[in-house]
């Protein structure tokens, strides 16, 4: 399954979402400290998010899915944690 990545990084409160394209449902959302952690860990980079090739974006998508799964297994709330 393919997801869409919505990234609003130039907003006063930056946000990154993983969205299921058919339903438009937000599968995962990172903002605040959690979003900073993604970038600081190297899991996601600004360059990757600006990638124009589907292959590079697919790698970012996979990394975000794995991160989301890890967070769910650890019991962290995906939408309320900042």
MARTOR-96862 format. One record per residue: residue in one letter; x, y, z of N, C-alpha, C, O in turn. Coordinates in nm, 3 decimals. Layout:
% MARTOR-96862
(pt 'a',(X,Y,Z),(X,Y,Z),(X,Y,Z),(X,Y,Z)) ...
//
This chain:
% MARTOR-96862
(pt 'x',(0.084,-0.117,0.000),(0.000,0.000,0.000),(0.089,0.124,0.000),(0.193,0.126,0.065)) (pt 'x',(0.048,0.224,-0.071),(0.121,0.350,-0.077),(0.050,0.455,0.006),(-0.073,0.464,0.005)) (pt 'x',(0.128,0.534,0.077),(0.075,0.642,0.158),(0.124,0.775,0.102),(0.219,0.779,0.023)) (pt 'x',(0.059,0.881,0.141),(0.105,1.016,0.107),(0.175,1.074,0.229),(0.138,1.046,0.343)) (pt 'x',(0.276,1.154,0.205),(0.344,1.224,0.312),(0.310,1.372,0.299),(0.341,1.435,0.198)) (pt 'x',(0.245,1.426,0.400),(0.216,1.569,0.405),(0.312,1.631,0.505),(0.316,1.591,0.622)) (pt 'x',(0.390,1.727,0.460),(0.487,1.792,0.549),(0.466,1.943,0.543),(0.481,2.005,0.438)) (pt 'x',(0.432,2.000,0.657),(0.419,2.145,0.671),(0.529,2.189,0.766),(0.506,2.208,0.885)) (pt 'x',(0.648,2.206,0.712),(0.764,2.232,0.796),(0.795,2.380,0.813),(0.877,2.416,0.898)) (pt 'x',(0.732,2.465,0.734),(0.758,2.608,0.744),(0.650,2.681,0.825),(0.652,2.804,0.834)) (pt 'x',(0.557,2.607,0.883),(0.454,2.665,0.968),(0.512,2.698,1.106),(0.616,2.643,1.143)) (pt 'x',(0.447,2.786,1.182),(0.493,2.813,1.319),(0.499,2.686,1.404),(0.585,2.672,1.490)) (pt 'x',(0.406,2.593,1.379),(0.408,2.463,1.446),(0.418,2.356,1.338),(0.317,2.306,1.290)) (pt 'x',(0.542,2.319,1.299),(0.562,2.221,1.191),(0.495,2.088,1.221),(0.478,2.049,1.337)) (pt 'x',(0.456,2.020,1.113),(0.383,1.893,1.126),(0.416,1.803,1.008),(0.435,1.851,0.896)) (pt 'x',(0.422,1.675,1.034),(0.444,1.574,0.931),(0.337,1.467,0.947),(0.319,1.413,1.056)) (pt 'x',(0.266,1.436,0.839),(0.159,1.336,0.845),(0.183,1.226,0.743),(0.238,1.249,0.636)) (pt 'x',(0.141,1.108,0.780),(0.136,0.994,0.689),(-0.013,0.968,0.666),(-0.087,0.940,0.761)) (pt 'x',(-0.056,0.976,0.539),(-0.198,0.974,0.507),(-0.230,0.860,0.411),(-0.157,0.837,0.315)) (pt 'x',(-0.339,0.789,0.439),(-0.388,0.685,0.348),(-0.462,0.757,0.237),(-0.562,0.824,0.264)) (pt 'x',(-0.416,0.745,0.112),(-0.468,0.830,0.005),(-0.614,0.806,-0.035),(-0.682,0.901,-0.075)) (pt 'x',(-0.663,0.686,-0.027),(-0.799,0.658,-0.071),(-0.902,0.720,0.024),(-0.995,0.788,-0.020)) (pt 'x',(-0.883,0.697,0.153),(-0.980,0.750,0.251),(-0.942,0.889,0.301),(-1.028,0.961,0.351)) (pt 'x',(-0.815,0.926,0.286),(-0.770,1.054,0.340),(-0.744,1.049,0.490),(-0.719,1.152,0.552)) (pt 'x',(-0.749,0.929,0.548),(-0.728,0.914,0.691),(-0.581,0.938,0.727),(-0.491,0.887,0.661)) (pt 'x',(-0.560,1.016,0.832),(-0.425,1.038,0.883),(-0.386,0.915,0.965),(-0.448,0.885,1.068)) (pt 'x',(-0.285,0.846,0.919),(-0.240,0.723,0.984),(-0.146,0.756,1.100),(-0.151,0.691,1.204)) (pt 'x',(-0.062,0.856,1.081),(0.030,0.899,1.186),(0.059,1.047,1.168),(0.055,1.100,1.057)) (pt 'x',(0.088,1.113,1.280),(0.118,1.256,1.276),(0.229,1.285,1.378),(0.221,1.243,1.493)) (pt 'x',(0.330,1.356,1.332),(0.440,1.396,1.419),(0.446,1.547,1.421),(0.439,1.613,1.317)) (pt 'x',(0.460,1.603,1.541),(0.476,1.747,1.556),(0.550,1.773,1.687),(0.567,1.684,1.770)) (pt 'x',(0.592,1.896,1.704),(0.662,1.933,1.826),(0.790,1.854,1.845),(0.866,1.831,1.751)) (pt 'x',(0.813,1.813,1.968),(0.937,1.741,2.003),(0.950,1.611,1.925),(1.060,1.573,1.885)) (pt 'x',(0.839,1.543,1.903),(0.844,1.415,1.830),(0.892,1.436,1.687),(0.967,1.353,1.635)) (pt 'x',(0.851,1.545,1.623),(0.897,1.575,1.489),(1.046,1.608,1.490),(1.122,1.561,1.405)) (pt 'x',(1.089,1.688,1.588),(1.231,1.718,1.601),(1.313,1.591,1.618),(1.422,1.579,1.561)) (pt 'x',(1.261,1.497,1.696),(1.332,1.370,1.717),(1.352,1.294,1.587),(1.457,1.231,1.567)) (pt 'x',(1.253,1.298,1.498),(1.266,1.230,1.368),(1.384,1.286,1.289),(1.462,1.210,1.230)) (pt 'x',(1.397,1.417,1.287),(1.505,1.481,1.212),(1.639,1.463,1.281),(1.739,1.436,1.215)) (pt 'x',(1.642,1.478,1.414),(1.768,1.464,1.488),(1.823,1.323,1.481),(1.945,1.303,1.481)) (pt 'x',(1.736,1.224,1.476),(1.781,1.085,1.469),(1.832,1.048,1.330),(1.900,0.947,1.312)) (pt 'x',(1.798,1.131,1.231),(1.838,1.100,1.094),(1.740,1.011,1.021),(1.762,0.975,0.906)) (pt 'x',(1.631,0.975,1.086),(1.530,0.891,1.023),(1.470,0.961,0.901),(1.440,0.897,0.800)) (pt 'x',(1.453,1.092,0.913),(1.398,1.172,0.804),(1.488,1.295,0.788),(1.540,1.348,0.886)) (pt 'x',(1.505,1.338,0.665),(1.581,1.461,0.639),(1.499,1.551,0.547),(1.410,1.506,0.475)) (pt 'x',(1.532,1.679,0.551),(1.464,1.774,0.464),(1.488,1.739,0.316),(1.399,1.753,0.233)) (pt 'x',(1.610,1.694,0.287),(1.643,1.659,0.149),(1.558,1.542,0.099),(1.512,1.543,-0.015)) (pt 'x',(1.537,1.444,0.185),(1.454,1.329,0.145),(1.310,1.370,0.121),(1.245,1.320,0.028)) (pt 'x',(1.259,1.459,0.203),(1.121,1.503,0.186),(1.102,1.586,0.059),(0.992,1.592,0.005)) (pt 'x',(1.208,1.649,0.013),(1.202,1.725,-0.111),(1.236,1.639,-0.232),(1.237,1.688,-0.344)) (pt 'x',(1.263,1.513,-0.210),(1.303,1.423,-0.319),(1.196,1.418,-0.426),(1.076,1.415,-0.398)) (pt 'x',(1.241,1.417,-0.548),(1.146,1.414,-0.658),(1.128,1.274,-0.714),(1.042,1.251,-0.799)) (pt 'x',(1.208,1.180,-0.669),(1.196,1.045,-0.723),(1.105,0.961,-0.633),(1.115,0.967,-0.511)) (pt 'x',(1.018,0.885,-0.692),(0.928,0.799,-0.615),(1.004,0.698,-0.529),(0.958,0.662,-0.421)) (pt 'x',(1.119,0.653,-0.575),(1.197,0.554,-0.500),(1.244,0.611,-0.366),(1.235,0.545,-0.263)) (pt 'x',(1.295,0.734,-0.369),(1.343,0.796,-0.245),(1.228,0.825,-0.150),(1.241,0.805,-0.029)) (pt 'x',(1.116,0.870,-0.203),(1.000,0.896,-0.117),(0.945,0.767,-0.058),(0.895,0.766,0.054)) (pt 'x',(0.954,0.659,-0.133),(0.908,0.529,-0.083),(0.992,0.485,0.037),(0.940,0.427,0.132)) (pt 'x',(1.122,0.514,0.033),(1.209,0.482,0.147),(1.171,0.563,0.270),(1.172,0.510,0.382)) (pt 'x',(1.138,0.690,0.251),(1.093,0.773,0.363),(0.961,0.719,0.418),(0.942,0.710,0.539)) (pt 'x',(0.873,0.683,0.329),(0.743,0.626,0.369),(0.764,0.501,0.454),(0.701,0.486,0.559)) (pt 'x',(0.851,0.412,0.410),(0.878,0.289,0.486),(0.936,0.321,0.623),(0.897,0.259,0.722)) (pt 'x',(1.028,0.416,0.629),(1.088,0.454,0.758),(0.982,0.509,0.853),(0.985,0.479,0.972)) (pt 'x',(0.890,0.590,0.800),(0.784,0.645,0.884),(0.687,0.537,0.932),(0.640,0.541,1.046)) (pt 'x',(0.658,0.440,0.847),(0.571,0.330,0.887),(0.637,0.249,0.999),(0.571,0.211,1.096)) (pt 'x',(0.767,0.224,0.986),(0.838,0.151,1.091),(0.840,0.231,1.222),(0.822,0.175,1.329)) (pt 'x',(0.862,0.362,1.212),(0.861,0.446,1.331),(0.723,0.445,1.396),(0.713,0.432,1.518)) (pt 'x',(0.619,0.457,1.316),(0.483,0.454,1.368),(0.457,0.322,1.441),(0.398,0.321,1.550)) (pt 'x',(0.499,0.213,1.382),(0.479,0.081,1.443),(0.554,0.070,1.574),(0.501,0.018,1.672)) (pt 'x',(0.678,0.118,1.577),(0.756,0.115,1.701),(0.688,0.195,1.810),(0.681,0.152,1.925)) (pt 'x',(0.637,0.313,1.775),(0.568,0.396,1.873),(0.443,0.328,1.925),(0.413,0.335,2.044)) (pt 'x',(0.369,0.263,1.836),(0.248,0.192,1.880),(0.283,0.076,1.973),(0.214,0.053,2.072)) (pt 'x',(0.390,0.004,1.941),(0.430,-0.109,2.025),(0.479,-0.062,2.163),(0.465,-0.133,2.262)) (pt 'x',(0.535,0.058,2.167),(0.584,0.112,2.294),(0.473,0.180,2.372),(0.494,0.222,2.486)) (pt 'x',(0.353,0.191,2.312),(0.239,0.248,2.382),(0.231,0.399,2.379),(0.158,0.458,2.458)) (pt 'x',(0.305,0.463,2.289),(0.299,0.609,2.280),(0.178,0.649,2.197),(0.146,0.584,2.098)) (pt 'x',(0.111,0.755,2.238),(-0.003,0.806,2.165),(0.046,0.885,2.044),(0.127,0.976,2.059)) (pt 'x',(-0.002,0.852,1.925),(0.046,0.915,1.802),(-0.008,1.056,1.782),(0.057,1.136,1.715)) (pt 'x',(-0.122,1.087,1.837),(-0.184,1.215,1.805),(-0.176,1.317,1.915),(-0.181,1.437,1.887)) (pt 'x',(-0.163,1.275,2.039),(-0.168,1.370,2.149),(-0.031,1.405,2.207),(-0.019,1.503,2.280)) (pt 'x',(0.070,1.327,2.175),(0.202,1.351,2.229),(0.271,1.461,2.152),(0.262,1.467,2.030)) (pt 'x',(0.340,1.549,2.223),(0.420,1.653,2.159),(0.548,1.654,2.231),(0.636,1.733,2.198)) 
//
